[in-house]
Amino acid sequence: MTDTWPYLDVHQSRTHEPTPYEYKLAATLEEVYTREGHELADVVRGLNARQVHASDGSPWTEESFRAEMNRLGA
């Protein structure tokens, strides 16, 4: 079988390699989604409980989490 177009390159929208902060945030989000749920309040609470804070070191709020996801292109 040959490759056909279109195909999905899993990193096609990536503009740079993820930073250590981005890797840690992604891994922790997976854990929070699995254990606490997908609601925004659950995610913010889960991240703060694990002390995985925003890139500036501050605890998450729903507003700061939305802004960060927008910045990261999620």
PyMOL Python script that loads the backbone (N, CA, C, O; Angstrom):
from pymol import cmd

cmd.read_pdbstr("""\
ATOM      1  N   MET A   1       0.835  -1.177   0.000  1.00  0.00           N
ATOM      2  CA  MET A   1       0.000   0.000   0.000  1.00  0.00           C
ATOM      3  C   MET A   1       0.880   1.240   0.000  1.00  0.00           C
ATOM      4  O   MET A   1       1.888   1.293   0.704  1.00  0.00           O
ATOM      5  N   THR A   2       0.506   2.213  -0.771  1.00  0.00           N
ATOM      6  CA  THR A   2       1.285   3.451  -0.835  1.00  0.00           C
ATOM      7  C   THR A   2       0.591   4.535  -0.034  1.00  0.00           C
ATOM      8  O   THR A   2      -0.610   4.475   0.228  1.00  0.00           O
ATOM      9  N   ASP A   3       1.372   5.516   0.343  1.00  0.00           N
ATOM     10  CA  ASP A   3       0.792   6.664   1.041  1.00  0.00           C
ATOM     11  C   ASP A   3      -0.095   7.435   0.074  1.00  0.00           C
ATOM     12  O   ASP A   3       0.236   7.595  -1.101  1.00  0.00           O
ATOM     13  N   THR A   4      -1.197   7.898   0.571  1.00  0.00           N
ATOM     14  CA  THR A   4      -2.085   8.711  -0.242  1.00  0.00           C
ATOM     15  C   THR A   4      -2.238  10.075   0.390  1.00  0.00           C
ATOM     16  O   THR A   4      -2.025  10.259   1.589  1.00  0.00           O
ATOM     17  N   TRP A   5      -2.600  10.995  -0.419  1.00  0.00           N
ATOM     18  CA  TRP A   5      -2.822  12.344   0.067  1.00  0.00           C
ATOM     19  C   TRP A   5      -4.297  12.546   0.236  1.00  0.00           C
ATOM     20  O   TRP A   5      -5.014  11.978  -0.587  1.00  0.00           O
ATOM     21  N   PRO A   6      -4.852  13.252   1.153  1.00  0.00           N
ATOM     22  CA  PRO A   6      -4.109  13.930   2.221  1.00  0.00           C
ATOM     23  C   PRO A   6      -3.780  12.981   3.370  1.00  0.00           C
ATOM     24  O   PRO A   6      -4.471  11.985   3.582  1.00  0.00           O
ATOM     25  N   TYR A   7      -2.769  13.285   4.073  1.00  0.00           N
ATOM     26  CA  TYR A   7      -2.389  12.510   5.242  1.00  0.00           C
ATOM     27  C   TYR A   7      -2.174  13.476   6.397  1.00  0.00           C
ATOM     28  O   TYR A   7      -2.009  14.678   6.188  1.00  0.00           O
ATOM     29  N   LEU A   8      -2.176  12.960   7.582  1.00  0.00           N
ATOM     30  CA  LEU A   8      -2.004  13.782   8.770  1.00  0.00           C
ATOM     31  C   LEU A   8      -0.610  13.575   9.317  1.00  0.00           C
ATOM     32  O   LEU A   8      -0.212  12.460   9.653  1.00  0.00           O
ATOM     33  N   ASP A   9       0.111  14.653   9.398  1.00  0.00           N
ATOM     34  CA  ASP A   9       1.389  14.668  10.098  1.00  0.00           C
ATOM     35  C   ASP A   9       1.064  15.180  11.493  1.00  0.00           C
ATOM     36  O   ASP A   9       0.608  16.314  11.642  1.00  0.00           O
ATOM     37  N   VAL A  10       1.286  14.373  12.507  1.00  0.00           N
ATOM     38  CA  VAL A  10       0.842  14.731  13.853  1.00  0.00           C
ATOM     39  C   VAL A  10       1.434  16.037  14.362  1.00  0.00           C
ATOM     40  O   VAL A  10       0.905  16.610  15.314  1.00  0.00           O
ATOM     41  N   HIS A  11       2.499  16.517  13.768  1.00  0.00           N
ATOM     42  CA  HIS A  11       3.121  17.762  14.213  1.00  0.00           C
ATOM     43  C   HIS A  11       3.004  18.861  13.163  1.00  0.00           C
ATOM     44  O   HIS A  11       3.789  19.809  13.170  1.00  0.00           O
ATOM     45  N   GLN A  12       2.038  18.742  12.268  1.00  0.00           N
ATOM     46  CA  GLN A  12       1.970  19.681  11.161  1.00  0.00           C
ATOM     47  C   GLN A  12       1.693  21.122  11.588  1.00  0.00           C
ATOM     48  O   GLN A  12       2.047  22.049  10.859  1.00  0.00           O
ATOM     49  N   SER A  13       1.083  21.332  12.726  1.00  0.00           N
ATOM     50  CA  SER A  13       0.810  22.697  13.158  1.00  0.00           C
ATOM     51  C   SER A  13       1.812  23.201  14.195  1.00  0.00           C
ATOM     52  O   SER A  13       1.694  24.324  14.684  1.00  0.00           O
ATOM     53  N   ARG A  14       2.777  22.384  14.520  1.00  0.00           N
ATOM     54  CA  ARG A  14       3.776  22.759  15.523  1.00  0.00           C
ATOM     55  C   ARG A  14       4.729  23.791  14.938  1.00  0.00           C
ATOM     56  O   ARG A  14       5.265  23.613  13.845  1.00  0.00           O
ATOM     57  N   THR A  15       4.930  24.870  15.681  1.00  0.00           N
ATOM     58  CA  THR A  15       5.856  25.913  15.232  1.00  0.00           C
ATOM     59  C   THR A  15       7.216  25.808  15.907  1.00  0.00           C
ATOM     60  O   THR A  15       8.175  26.452  15.481  1.00  0.00           O
ATOM     61  N   HIS A  16       7.302  24.992  16.966  1.00  0.00           N
ATOM     62  CA  HIS A  16       8.559  24.795  17.681  1.00  0.00           C
ATOM     63  C   HIS A  16       8.445  23.526  18.519  1.00  0.00           C
ATOM     64  O   HIS A  16       7.350  23.012  18.746  1.00  0.00           O
ATOM     65  N   GLU A  17       9.566  23.044  18.963  1.00  0.00           N
ATOM     66  CA  GLU A  17       9.549  21.912  19.890  1.00  0.00           C
ATOM     67  C   GLU A  17       8.937  22.381  21.207  1.00  0.00           C
ATOM     68  O   GLU A  17       9.215  23.497  21.643  1.00  0.00           O
ATOM     69  N   PRO A  18       8.122  21.568  21.840  1.00  0.00           N
ATOM     70  CA  PRO A  18       7.547  21.978  23.125  1.00  0.00           C
ATOM     71  C   PRO A  18       8.633  22.246  24.160  1.00  0.00           C
ATOM     72  O   PRO A  18       9.664  21.575  24.199  1.00  0.00           O
ATOM     73  N   THR A  19       8.373  23.231  24.984  1.00  0.00           N
ATOM     74  CA  THR A  19       9.295  23.571  26.064  1.00  0.00           C
ATOM     75  C   THR A  19       9.075  22.594  27.222  1.00  0.00           C
ATOM     76  O   THR A  19       8.068  21.887  27.250  1.00  0.00           O
ATOM     77  N   PRO A  20      10.002  22.550  28.169  1.00  0.00           N
ATOM     78  CA  PRO A  20       9.767  21.704  29.351  1.00  0.00           C
ATOM     79  C   PRO A  20       8.451  22.058  30.057  1.00  0.00           C
ATOM     80  O   PRO A  20       7.740  21.168  30.522  1.00  0.00           O
ATOM     81  N   TYR A  21       8.131  23.334  30.138  1.00  0.00           N
ATOM     82  CA  TYR A  21       6.858  23.773  30.719  1.00  0.00           C
ATOM     83  C   TYR A  21       5.684  23.175  29.952  1.00  0.00           C
ATOM     84  O   TYR A  21       4.748  22.666  30.568  1.00  0.00           O
ATOM     85  N   GLU A  22       5.715  23.226  28.629  1.00  0.00           N
ATOM     86  CA  GLU A  22       4.625  22.703  27.806  1.00  0.00           C
ATOM     87  C   GLU A  22       4.492  21.186  27.944  1.00  0.00           C
ATOM     88  O   GLU A  22       3.378  20.664  27.995  1.00  0.00           O
ATOM     89  N   TYR A  23       5.615  20.483  28.004  1.00  0.00           N
ATOM     90  CA  TYR A  23       5.562  19.028  28.218  1.00  0.00           C
ATOM     91  C   TYR A  23       4.931  18.695  29.571  1.00  0.00           C
ATOM     92  O   TYR A  23       4.079  17.811  29.668  1.00  0.00           O
ATOM     93  N   LYS A  24       5.363  19.416  30.619  1.00  0.00           N
ATOM     94  CA  LYS A  24       4.841  19.145  31.957  1.00  0.00           C
ATOM     95  C   LYS A  24       3.352  19.473  32.019  1.00  0.00           C
ATOM     96  O   LYS A  24       2.578  18.719  32.609  1.00  0.00           O
ATOM     97  N   LEU A  25       2.945  20.580  31.421  1.00  0.00           N
ATOM     98  CA  LEU A  25       1.535  20.959  31.408  1.00  0.00           C
ATOM     99  C   LEU A  25       0.705  19.908  30.678  1.00  0.00           C
ATOM    100  O   LEU A  25      -0.355  19.511  31.162  1.00  0.00           O
ATOM    101  N   ALA A  26       1.174  19.458  29.526  1.00  0.00           N
ATOM    102  CA  ALA A  26       0.440  18.457  28.746  1.00  0.00           C
ATOM    103  C   ALA A  26       0.293  17.150  29.523  1.00  0.00           C
ATOM    104  O   ALA A  26      -0.793  16.572  29.569  1.00  0.00           O
ATOM    105  N   ALA A  27       1.367  16.692  30.123  1.00  0.00           N
ATOM    106  CA  ALA A  27       1.312  15.435  30.884  1.00  0.00           C
ATOM    107  C   ALA A  27       0.372  15.560  32.074  1.00  0.00           C
ATOM    108  O   ALA A  27      -0.387  14.636  32.371  1.00  0.00           O
ATOM    109  N   THR A  28       0.420  16.684  32.745  1.00  0.00           N
ATOM    110  CA  THR A  28      -0.442  16.879  33.910  1.00  0.00           C
ATOM    111  C   THR A  28      -1.902  17.008  33.487  1.00  0.00           C
ATOM    112  O   THR A  28      -2.789  16.513  34.181  1.00  0.00           O
ATOM    113  N   LEU A  29      -2.163  17.664  32.363  1.00  0.00           N
ATOM    114  CA  LEU A  29      -3.531  17.763  31.859  1.00  0.00           C
ATOM    115  C   LEU A  29      -4.107  16.378  31.563  1.00  0.00           C
ATOM    116  O   LEU A  29      -5.269  16.110  31.869  1.00  0.00           O
ATOM    117  N   GLU A  30      -3.308  15.509  30.976  1.00  0.00           N
ATOM    118  CA  GLU A  30      -3.778  14.140  30.722  1.00  0.00           C
ATOM    119  C   GLU A  30      -4.175  13.454  32.026  1.00  0.00           C
ATOM    120  O   GLU A  30      -5.208  12.787  32.101  1.00  0.00           O
ATOM    121  N   GLU A  31      -3.350  13.624  33.041  1.00  0.00           N
ATOM    122  CA  GLU A  31      -3.645  13.017  34.336  1.00  0.00           C
ATOM    123  C   GLU A  31      -4.917  13.612  34.946  1.00  0.00           C
ATOM    124  O   GLU A  31      -5.763  12.880  35.459  1.00  0.00           O
ATOM    125  N   VAL A  32      -5.047  14.928  34.890  1.00  0.00           N
ATOM    126  CA  VAL A  32      -6.233  15.586  35.450  1.00  0.00           C
ATOM    127  C   VAL A  32      -7.484  15.137  34.704  1.00  0.00           C
ATOM    128  O   VAL A  32      -8.496  14.822  35.330  1.00  0.00           O
ATOM    129  N   TYR A  33      -7.428  15.103  33.376  1.00  0.00           N
ATOM    130  CA  TYR A  33      -8.593  14.662  32.589  1.00  0.00           C
ATOM    131  C   TYR A  33      -9.004  13.240  32.972  1.00  0.00           C
ATOM    132  O   TYR A  33     -10.194  12.929  33.033  1.00  0.00           O
ATOM    133  N   THR A  34      -8.031  12.389  33.227  1.00  0.00           N
ATOM    134  CA  THR A  34      -8.309  10.996  33.561  1.00  0.00           C
ATOM    135  C   THR A  34      -8.898  10.849  34.962  1.00  0.00           C
ATOM    136  O   THR A  34      -9.809  10.049  35.176  1.00  0.00           O
ATOM    137  N   ARG A  35      -8.383  11.612  35.901  1.00  0.00           N
ATOM    138  CA  ARG A  35      -8.769  11.410  37.300  1.00  0.00           C
ATOM    139  C   ARG A  35      -9.855  12.358  37.805  1.00  0.00           C
ATOM    140  O   ARG A  35     -10.700  11.961  38.608  1.00  0.00           O
ATOM    141  N   GLU A  36      -9.838  13.605  37.339  1.00  0.00           N
ATOM    142  CA  GLU A  36     -10.783  14.584  37.871  1.00  0.00           C
ATOM    143  C   GLU A  36     -11.920  14.930  36.933  1.00  0.00           C
ATOM    144  O   GLU A  36     -13.033  15.192  37.389  1.00  0.00           O
ATOM    145  N   GLY A  37     -11.674  14.937  35.653  1.00  0.00           N
ATOM    146  CA  GLY A  37     -12.727  15.275  34.709  1.00  0.00           C
ATOM    147  C   GLY A  37     -12.293  16.323  33.710  1.00  0.00           C
ATOM    148  O   GLY A  37     -11.143  16.762  33.693  1.00  0.00           O
ATOM    149  N   HIS A  38     -13.249  16.716  32.871  1.00  0.00           N
ATOM    150  CA  HIS A  38     -12.958  17.638  31.767  1.00  0.00           C
ATOM    151  C   HIS A  38     -13.528  19.033  31.961  1.00  0.00           C
ATOM    152  O   HIS A  38     -13.269  19.928  31.157  1.00  0.00           O
ATOM    153  N   GLU A  39     -14.292  19.222  33.010  1.00  0.00           N
ATOM    154  CA  GLU A  39     -14.861  20.549  33.249  1.00  0.00           C
ATOM    155  C   GLU A  39     -13.739  21.522  33.611  1.00  0.00           C
ATOM    156  O   GLU A  39     -12.765  21.150  34.266  1.00  0.00           O
ATOM    157  N   LEU A  40     -13.891  22.773  33.172  1.00  0.00           N
ATOM    158  CA  LEU A  40     -12.846  23.774  33.394  1.00  0.00           C
ATOM    159  C   LEU A  40     -12.494  23.909  34.872  1.00  0.00           C
ATOM    160  O   LEU A  40     -11.314  23.982  35.217  1.00  0.00           O
ATOM    161  N   ALA A  41     -13.480  23.944  35.737  1.00  0.00           N
ATOM    162  CA  ALA A  41     -13.196  24.061  37.174  1.00  0.00           C
ATOM    163  C   ALA A  41     -12.390  22.867  37.676  1.00  0.00           C
ATOM    164  O   ALA A  41     -11.505  23.027  38.516  1.00  0.00           O
ATOM    165  N   ASP A  42     -12.689  21.667  37.165  1.00  0.00           N
ATOM    166  CA  ASP A  42     -11.940  20.467  37.549  1.00  0.00           C
ATOM    167  C   ASP A  42     -10.485  20.564  37.098  1.00  0.00           C
ATOM    168  O   ASP A  42      -9.568  20.202  37.834  1.00  0.00           O
ATOM    169  N   VAL A  43     -10.293  21.053  35.891  1.00  0.00           N
ATOM    170  CA  VAL A  43      -8.940  21.162  35.335  1.00  0.00           C
ATOM    171  C   VAL A  43      -8.120  22.162  36.136  1.00  0.00           C
ATOM    172  O   VAL A  43      -6.987  21.871  36.520  1.00  0.00           O
ATOM    173  N   VAL A  44      -8.679  23.330  36.390  1.00  0.00           N
ATOM    174  CA  VAL A  44      -7.968  24.359  37.159  1.00  0.00           C
ATOM    175  C   VAL A  44      -7.638  23.847  38.553  1.00  0.00           C
ATOM    176  O   VAL A  44      -6.513  24.010  39.025  1.00  0.00           O
ATOM    177  N   ARG A  45      -8.602  23.236  39.208  1.00  0.00           N
ATOM    178  CA  ARG A  45      -8.384  22.687  40.551  1.00  0.00           C
ATOM    179  C   ARG A  45      -7.301  21.601  40.519  1.00  0.00           C
ATOM    180  O   ARG A  45      -6.431  21.566  41.390  1.00  0.00           O
ATOM    181  N   GLY A  46      -7.356  20.725  39.526  1.00  0.00           N
ATOM    182  CA  GLY A  46      -6.377  19.641  39.421  1.00  0.00           C
ATOM    183  C   GLY A  46      -4.968  20.137  39.176  1.00  0.00           C
ATOM    184  O   GLY A  46      -4.017  19.634  39.774  1.00  0.00           O
ATOM    185  N   LEU A  47      -4.827  21.123  38.301  1.00  0.00           N
ATOM    186  CA  LEU A  47      -3.495  21.679  38.042  1.00  0.00           C
ATOM    187  C   LEU A  47      -2.932  22.348  39.297  1.00  0.00           C
ATOM    188  O   LEU A  47      -1.769  22.146  39.648  1.00  0.00           O
ATOM    189  N   ASN A  48      -3.763  23.142  39.967  1.00  0.00           N
ATOM    190  CA  ASN A  48      -3.303  23.830  41.178  1.00  0.00           C
ATOM    191  C   ASN A  48      -2.985  22.845  42.296  1.00  0.00           C
ATOM    192  O   ASN A  48      -2.031  23.051  43.046  1.00  0.00           O
ATOM    193  N   ALA A  49      -3.770  21.781  42.418  1.00  0.00           N
ATOM    194  CA  ALA A  49      -3.510  20.782  43.459  1.00  0.00           C
ATOM    195  C   ALA A  49      -2.170  20.093  43.243  1.00  0.00           C
ATOM    196  O   ALA A  49      -1.510  19.688  44.200  1.00  0.00           O
ATOM    197  N   ARG A  50      -1.777  19.965  41.994  1.00  0.00           N
ATOM    198  CA  ARG A  50      -0.500  19.325  41.650  1.00  0.00           C
ATOM    199  C   ARG A  50       0.638  20.338  41.565  1.00  0.00           C
ATOM    200  O   ARG A  50       1.768  19.986  41.227  1.00  0.00           O
ATOM    201  N   GLN A  51       0.337  21.576  41.869  1.00  0.00           N
ATOM    202  CA  GLN A  51       1.306  22.675  41.841  1.00  0.00           C
ATOM    203  C   GLN A  51       1.974  22.826  40.481  1.00  0.00           C
ATOM    204  O   GLN A  51       3.160  23.144  40.385  1.00  0.00           O
ATOM    205  N   VAL A  52       1.193  22.592  39.436  1.00  0.00           N
ATOM    206  CA  VAL A  52       1.644  22.862  38.070  1.00  0.00           C
ATOM    207  C   VAL A  52       0.981  24.179  37.684  1.00  0.00           C
ATOM    208  O   VAL A  52      -0.163  24.218  37.232  1.00  0.00           O
ATOM    209  N   HIS A  53       1.737  25.252  37.879  1.00  0.00           N
ATOM    210  CA  HIS A  53       1.186  26.587  37.732  1.00  0.00           C
ATOM    211  C   HIS A  53       1.423  27.150  36.337  1.00  0.00           C
ATOM    212  O   HIS A  53       2.087  26.541  35.498  1.00  0.00           O
ATOM    213  N   ALA A  54       0.864  28.317  36.121  1.00  0.00           N
ATOM    214  CA  ALA A  54       1.010  29.025  34.845  1.00  0.00           C
ATOM    215  C   ALA A  54       2.484  29.328  34.591  1.00  0.00           C
ATOM    216  O   ALA A  54       3.320  29.212  35.487  1.00  0.00           O
ATOM    217  N   SER A  55       2.785  29.715  33.359  1.00  0.00           N
ATOM    218  CA  SER A  55       4.188  29.952  32.979  1.00  0.00           C
ATOM    219  C   SER A  55       4.838  31.051  33.813  1.00  0.00           C
ATOM    220  O   SER A  55       6.063  31.081  33.933  1.00  0.00           O
ATOM    221  N   ASP A  56       4.049  31.952  34.390  1.00  0.00           N
ATOM    222  CA  ASP A  56       4.613  33.000  35.246  1.00  0.00           C
ATOM    223  C   ASP A  56       4.704  32.572  36.712  1.00  0.00           C
ATOM    224  O   ASP A  56       5.121  33.356  37.565  1.00  0.00           O
ATOM    225  N   GLY A  57       4.312  31.323  37.004  1.00  0.00           N
ATOM    226  CA  GLY A  57       4.407  30.789  38.356  1.00  0.00           C
ATOM    227  C   GLY A  57       3.177  30.991  39.212  1.00  0.00           C
ATOM    228  O   GLY A  57       3.127  30.523  40.350  1.00  0.00           O
ATOM    229  N   SER A  58       2.192  31.678  38.682  1.00  0.00           N
ATOM    230  CA  SER A  58       0.988  31.937  39.473  1.00  0.00           C
ATOM    231  C   SER A  58       0.011  30.770  39.374  1.00  0.00           C
ATOM    232  O   SER A  58      -0.004  30.048  38.377  1.00  0.00           O
ATOM    233  N   PRO A  59      -0.806  30.589  40.414  1.00  0.00           N
ATOM    234  CA  PRO A  59      -1.842  29.548  40.351  1.00  0.00           C
ATOM    235  C   PRO A  59      -2.828  29.857  39.230  1.00  0.00           C
ATOM    236  O   PRO A  59      -3.043  31.011  38.861  1.00  0.00           O
ATOM    237  N   TRP A  60      -3.415  28.801  38.706  1.00  0.00           N
ATOM    238  CA  TRP A  60      -4.375  28.958  37.613  1.00  0.00           C
ATOM    239  C   TRP A  60      -5.697  29.522  38.112  1.00  0.00           C
ATOM    240  O   TRP A  60      -6.128  29.259  39.235  1.00  0.00           O
ATOM    241  N   THR A  61      -6.327  30.303  37.243  1.00  0.00           N
ATOM    242  CA  THR A  61      -7.725  30.666  37.364  1.00  0.00           C
ATOM    243  C   THR A  61      -8.374  30.190  36.065  1.00  0.00           C
ATOM    244  O   THR A  61      -7.673  29.846  35.113  1.00  0.00           O
ATOM    245  N   GLU A  62      -9.682  30.167  36.021  1.00  0.00           N
ATOM    246  CA  GLU A  62     -10.334  29.772  34.773  1.00  0.00           C
ATOM    247  C   GLU A  62      -9.939  30.721  33.643  1.00  0.00           C
ATOM    248  O   GLU A  62      -9.723  30.287  32.512  1.00  0.00           O
ATOM    249  N   GLU A  63      -9.845  32.004  33.947  1.00  0.00           N
ATOM    250  CA  GLU A  63      -9.482  32.988  32.929  1.00  0.00           C
ATOM    251  C   GLU A  63      -8.046  32.805  32.452  1.00  0.00           C
ATOM    252  O   GLU A  63      -7.777  32.873  31.253  1.00  0.00           O
ATOM    253  N   SER A  64      -7.122  32.573  33.385  1.00  0.00           N
ATOM    254  CA  SER A  64      -5.723  32.420  32.966  1.00  0.00           C
ATOM    255  C   SER A  64      -5.519  31.123  32.189  1.00  0.00           C
ATOM    256  O   SER A  64      -4.692  31.073  31.279  1.00  0.00           O
ATOM    257  N   PHE A  65      -6.266  30.070  32.539  1.00  0.00           N
ATOM    258  CA  PHE A  65      -6.151  28.819  31.802  1.00  0.00           C
ATOM    259  C   PHE A  65      -6.661  28.998  30.371  1.00  0.00           C
ATOM    260  O   PHE A  65      -6.023  28.548  29.420  1.00  0.00           O
ATOM    261  N   ARG A  66      -7.814  29.657  30.223  1.00  0.00           N
ATOM    262  CA  ARG A  66      -8.339  29.926  28.875  1.00  0.00           C
ATOM    263  C   ARG A  66      -7.341  30.732  28.051  1.00  0.00           C
ATOM    264  O   ARG A  66      -7.099  30.425  26.884  1.00  0.00           O
ATOM    265  N   ALA A  67      -6.763  31.763  28.663  1.00  0.00           N
ATOM    266  CA  ALA A  67      -5.801  32.611  27.952  1.00  0.00           C
ATOM    267  C   ALA A  67      -4.566  31.811  27.531  1.00  0.00           C
ATOM    268  O   ALA A  67      -4.058  31.981  26.422  1.00  0.00           O
ATOM    269  N   GLU A  68      -4.088  30.938  28.421  1.00  0.00           N
ATOM    270  CA  GLU A  68      -2.899  30.132  28.092  1.00  0.00           C
ATOM    271  C   GLU A  68      -3.185  29.136  26.985  1.00  0.00           C
ATOM    272  O   GLU A  68      -2.350  28.942  26.102  1.00  0.00           O
ATOM    273  N   MET A  69      -4.347  28.500  27.013  1.00  0.00           N
ATOM    274  CA  MET A  69      -4.708  27.568  25.944  1.00  0.00           C
ATOM    275  C   MET A  69      -4.820  28.311  24.612  1.00  0.00           C
ATOM    276  O   MET A  69      -4.436  27.785  23.568  1.00  0.00           O
ATOM    277  N   ASN A  70      -5.338  29.512  24.652  1.00  0.00           N
ATOM    278  CA  ASN A  70      -5.411  30.330  23.443  1.00  0.00           C
ATOM    279  C   ASN A  70      -4.009  30.686  22.943  1.00  0.00           C
ATOM    280  O   ASN A  70      -3.737  30.622  21.744  1.00  0.00           O
ATOM    281  N   ARG A  71      -3.127  31.058  23.862  1.00  0.00           N
ATOM    282  CA  ARG A  71      -1.748  31.404  23.496  1.00  0.00           C
ATOM    283  C   ARG A  71      -1.019  30.204  22.901  1.00  0.00           C
ATOM    284  O   ARG A  71      -0.262  30.342  21.940  1.00  0.00           O
ATOM    285  N   LEU A  72      -1.251  29.032  23.474  1.00  0.00           N
ATOM    286  CA  LEU A  72      -0.569  27.834  22.996  1.00  0.00           C
ATOM    287  C   LEU A  72      -1.217  27.251  21.741  1.00  0.00           C
ATOM    288  O   LEU A  72      -0.689  26.315  21.139  1.00  0.00           O
ATOM    289  N   GLY A  73      -2.352  27.805  21.355  1.00  0.00           N
ATOM    290  CA  GLY A  73      -2.991  27.344  20.123  1.00  0.00           C
ATOM    291  C   GLY A  73      -3.844  26.109  20.286  1.00  0.00           C
ATOM    292  O   GLY A  73      -4.115  25.405  19.314  1.00  0.00           O
ATOM    293  N   ALA A  74      -4.272  25.836  21.513  1.00  0.00           N
ATOM    294  CA  ALA A  74      -5.091  24.650  21.761  1.00  0.00           C
ATOM    295  C   ALA A  74      -6.534  24.889  21.375  1.00  0.00           C
ATOM    296  O   ALA A  74      -7.367  23.994  21.517  1.00  0.00           O
TER     297      ALA A  74
END
""", "prot")
cmd.dss("prot")
cmd.show_as("cartoon", "prot")
cmd.util.cbc("prot")
cmd.orient("prot")
